[in-house]
Amino acid sequence: MATSGRGLELSELVTYNGNLITLDDKTGLIYIIDDNALIPWVLVVNGNGRKTKVMKNEWATVKDSKLYVGSHGKEMVTSDGLTVTDRGLMWVKIIDKSGSVQHLNWTENFVKVRAAIDIHFPGYMTHEAVVWSDIHQRWFFLPRKASVDAFDQSTDEQKATNVLLSATPAFDDIKVVRIGQLVPNHGYASFKFIPGTNHSVITAISTLEEGDTTATFITAFTTDGQVLFPETKVSDLKFEGFEFI
């Protein structure tokens, strides 16, 4: 399956209900990986679920035995970055084991998260790495991009972050932790809590994408910001997800 001639652009890996799951950010399809084959499981569409456009799947995590799938979490805007045209990417999908989909408007949550580091529209923050911790009972975010200025395609690739944010389920308390030195063109793509660390240590991958040049880097740090393994290049390819299995 393809959308506008594009498909199978996979953006995350996550284990759910005993299956390894991956997301396509072009077709809206969620796949089960079984014996090196991709089995289509759920198709999700943008916004409230009553749209003709499929969802741009970017991140997934498990909370309360359900799979949460989200997108960039920012407004779509006009070319000058100043006027909102759509907020479909600010909805989250909640999928149960049967494949039934709920559509949840997370606009206020995403706005609160970016406001925690003093970013307000037309400034923006984008997400590809969001994980729920049942141990901490908090949402954790490693934003891919953040800017106090309006979105500008020509400068967006230089807007990476070095910040870890975490929020209570009601998003009424948000903590901010700085992680090492900022590398402006290395944006976070995925992270996981390292098993056996009581959700105190994170492994994350970040990626470079400038023109035809791509690369993937890996790092490890504690939830209070101590870098345990400095960012290290692992490939000239761009990898957008990983999982401990």
N, C-alpha and C positions, 0 to 999 in steps of 0.2 A: 504494500500500500504506500502511496506517495501523495504529497500535497504540493502543488505547483512544481512537480517534477522532483521533489526532494522527500526523502524518508530514511528511516533507520539511522537517525542521528541521535544516538543514545546518550542520555544525560545523567544517569545515576544507577547505582546498584543497591538493593536493600533486600534483606531476608524478611519474608512475611508468610505466616501460616505454613512454614516448612518449605516454602519455595523461594528461589532466587528470582527477584523481580527487577526488570529494567524498564526505563521510560523512553519514549520517543518524543523529542521536543518539536517535531515537525508535523506528525500525523495525529498526535493526541493519544496514540495507542500505548497501553501498558502491557508488557509481555511477561510471561513466565519463561524462564530459561530452563529447559529440560533436555539433558543429554546433548548439549551443544546445539539445540534447536530452539528457535524463538516461537512460542505459542501465544498468539494474541489472546488477551484475557479481558481487558476493559478498554473501551473508547471513551475519553472524556472531552467535553467541549468547553468552550470558554465561558467565563462569567457565571451566570446563574443557571447554566445548563440548557437554556433555551436560545442558543445562538447557533448560527451556521458555521462559525469559525471554531476549529478545534483548539484545545488548550496547548500552550507551550509548556510542556512538563519540564521542570528544572530540578526539583528536589522531592525527596520522599522520606518519611520516617514513620515509625510505628508508635501509636499511643492508645492505650486502653483496648488492645487487641484489634485496632483498626488501622488501616493504612492511610496516612495523610499525604497528599500530593499537592505541591504548589508550584507557582511560577515565579517570575522575577519580583513581583510585589511592588511594582511601580506603575504610575499612570502612563498611558499612551498619550503623546502630546503632538502638537503641531510642529512644523519644521523649526520654528524659533524656540521651541521648548517651553513656551509660556502659557499655552492653552491646553487644557485636558480634553482629549477626544474620546477616551474610553478608560474604564477601570477594570476591565475583565481580567487582567493579570494579577489583580489583588484579591481574587477569590481562591479558596482552597477546597480541594475535594477530599471527602472522607469516604473511604471504601471499605466495606466489610468483607468477610470471608466468602460470601456468596457472590460478590461483585457488584452489589447494590451501591449506588453513588449518592452521597449528600453533597450539596453545594453550599459552602459557608463563606459569607462575605467577611474577609479579613482586612478590609481597607483601614479601619481604625487601628488595628493591631500593627500593621506595617507603618502607619503614620507615627504611632507611638515609639516604635523601635528606632526609626531614623531621628525622631526628635530627641532621643536620649543622647545623641552626639551633636545636637543643635543643627540638624538639617531639616529645613522646611521648604515646601514647594515654593518656587519652581526647582529648588534643589531636589536631589533624588538619591535613592539607595536601591541597589538591585541584589537579588539573592539567588544563589544556586546551592547553598549549603545550610540547611536547617535541620536540626535534630532535637527530638524530645527526649529528655532524661527522666525516666521513671524514678531514679534514685534521688535526684535533686528536685523533682517535680517542677521543672522549669524548661522552657523552650530556649535552645541555644542557636545563635545565628553567627555565621562568619560571612559578612556581606562581601559580594564580589566587587561591587563598585559603590562609591559614595561621593557626592559632590554637593557643595553649598550652592553651586551655580546651576543654571538650567542645563538640561541635556543638550549636548553638542556632539554629534557623531564623530567629528574630527578629533576630539580630545577625550572621548569616553574611554579609550583603551589605556589612558594614563590615570585613571581614577580608582585604582585598586585600594584596598584597605588593609590595615593591620589591627583590626579591632574585633573582639569577641563580645557579643551582647547576650544576655540571658534574661528571660522574662518569666514571671509567674503565669499560671494559666489565664488569669484575668488581665494580664498585661498592666497591672497596677504597680508593679515594682520591676524596674529594669536596671540591671547592673552592666557596667562597661569596663572591659579589661583590655589594655593595649598589649599587643603581641610583637615583641622584637622590633626590628627596623622595617619601615615601610619601603616596599619595592613597587613603585607606581604602576608598573605594567604587568605585575603578577597577581591575578585575581583568584580568589578562592573558588574552587569548583566542587569540593566535597569534603566532608570530614566524618570521622567516627570516633566514639570513645573506645580506647584500647581495652579489650576484655581483661578482667582481673584487676582493674585499677579503681573500681568503685566509682567510675565515671569522673575520675580526677585528672586523667591524661587523655589528650586528643591527638590523633594523627590526622593531618589535613593534606590535601593536594591543592596546588595552585597551578594556574596555566598562563602561558604567554601566547598571545595571538596578535601578531602585527603583520598585516599584509599576508605574504605566503609563509611567514616564519611562525612556527609553533614550538612549544616545549611544555613539559610537565615537571613539576617540582614537588618534593615531599618534605614535611616537617613534623615535629612533635613538640607539644608544649602542655603545661598544666592549665587547669581552668583558672588559675590565678595569674597566668601570664608568664611563668618561667619557661623559657625555651630549653628543651631537653635535647633536641636534635635539630640543628640549624637547617634552613631550607637548602635542599640538595637536588640538583637536576637528575631526573631518572630517565628521561626520554626526549627525543626531538618531536615526538608525536603529542597530540593533545588528548589527554584522558580526562573524562568528566566525572567518573565515579569509581568507587571501589567498595569492597565489603569484606569483613572477616567472616569466614565460613568454616 
